[in-house]
Amino acid sequence: MSKVCNLTGKKPISGNNVSHSNRKTKRRFVPNIQKKRFFVPELGKFVTLKVSTSAIRTINKLGLINYLKKLEAKGVDHGVKL
């Protein structure tokens, strides 16, 4: 399962683990991606998406259709077909 959010495009980034002795080793910062079903009342059906938890919170606040419109206004290509 790829760790990329369908809506926000969040994906793993690399960085360093820094120990107490200031030694640095490479590590990955992976986003919290969840597979979630959303009900779209305008369409009367469920849509399954792999989204980050921050996107889930925003969808709960605004609604899926409004959130997709907001992303389109920003110019983000979310690639979700409803």
Long-range contacts (C-beta under 8 A, 24 or more apart in sequence): 1-33, 1-50, 3-30, 3-31, 3-33, 4-33, 4-50, 5-31, 5-33, 5-50, 5-51, 5-52, 5-55, 6-49, 6-50, 6-51, 6-78, 6-79, 6-80, 7-49, 7-51, 7-52, 7-55, 7-67, 7-68, 7-71, 7-76, 7-78, 7-80, 8-51, 8-52, 8-54, 8-55, 8-76, 9-76, 9-78, 10-52, 10-54, 38-64, 40-64, 40-65, 40-82, 43-82, 47-80, 47-82, 49-80
